[in-house]
Amino acid sequence: MKYHIGIVEDDLNIQNIVSAYLKKEGYTVSMFDRAEEAWELWETNPPDMWILDIMLPGMDGYEFCRKIRNESDVPIIIISAKDEEIDKILGLELGSDDYLTKPFSPRELIARIKRLFKRVQPVQDKDEQLWQKIRASHLVIYKEERRLYWHGDEMEMTTKEFDMLLLFAEHPNRAFSREELLQSVWGDDYFGSDRAVDDLVKRIRKKLTDIPLETLWGFGYRLRDEEQ
């Protein structure tokens, strides 16, 4: 599983260092200067963990932590230049899982991230069995509920539109021939023309504007996802 980590930190140097280390470890990273911007991501494509600075312009890290905790048990690590015990206690009481004082070693941060993910992994595995969420590009699909979101907005899709997008989202960047798409979406007993594939793709593109569903001329289609 490729974890998605949101970082809220207004120090550009720390942003660059932490982001580089996390990406090297294989994590997907979303970086923000302000908590208000991070909250918009939370409502559309929530990360699997948050790393928060306390001192931020506008909404501070404590307030952001409190708001997240009102909605989710997602892991939260607070990082701060404040080294007072009362600040650490406040952060933990508001629901953070860990507290790291600046300056800190990026390797120590990585170790704490891995420890937290290892601790919550059994719970996440159980949740995924009941609530399978698949992400690709700006698609978020809840497989069992057959609900699909594009850029955070829930979309009404036909059965075959949903099935085709689910197939692409489960295999991002993979090229599918028209014959494979016919077999997967329409079934083995379909005897019509593969033009049905092109028509379905056309309808999907009309509903999900700017979706990176690429045509492979003379072959088929693929859903491009640069984060995969």
Phi, psi and omega in degrees: 000133179263109184283149179249121183243129176262133181239127177244105187204127183265001176270112185299322181296316178294320177307308184296318182293310182296317180300317181297316180294317182294318179294325177297328179278357176097007179276151169272135188237134170241126187246137181221146175273333187230145180294328180299322178291321180296325180297326177297321177295319181303324183278346183244318184213070189299132177292167178273349178201149174243140170241118190239134165278154178277309185275102181229152173293139182077228178297127181275174183297325179298313181295319179296318178301315181298317181295318178297316182295335177291345184240338190203159174259020180305139181300140180226129173244126176264133173240137184203153174283345179286128183246012180285142181300324182296326179292319178296316180298317180298316179299318180290322179293329179283350173117005177290153181267340181203162183220126183235130183266135175284147351285149182227161177277129176304327179293324177294319178299315179301317180298320180290322177298313181297321180296319179294315180296323178296324181291322184267353184305314180302322179292317180295321178298319179295316180298320183294330178294327182267337189219072186286116179246126183241131180242139172200131186054232177257021176270138168230122184238128172263103192296310185292326180273350183054051176243139184229133180240139177234117185053037176087351181260131178288135184244143175272118182235148173288169182302313183286326174300315180296313183298321179292316180294323176298317179299314179297317183293328178285342180226063182299142178072001177274137178275128177248132174285162177299323179296319178296319180294320177300314182294319184286320186267319183264336179099164184294335186269012179275130183240013180278186181281152176287000173299336178300326178296313180298320180295320180292318177299319180299319179292321179296315180297327179291323180281318184252081184299141181066016175296133183280057177267102191269140174273129174253098190304131180079002182228291184178230186214161170211151175262114181278133176220104186289343180276349181273000000 
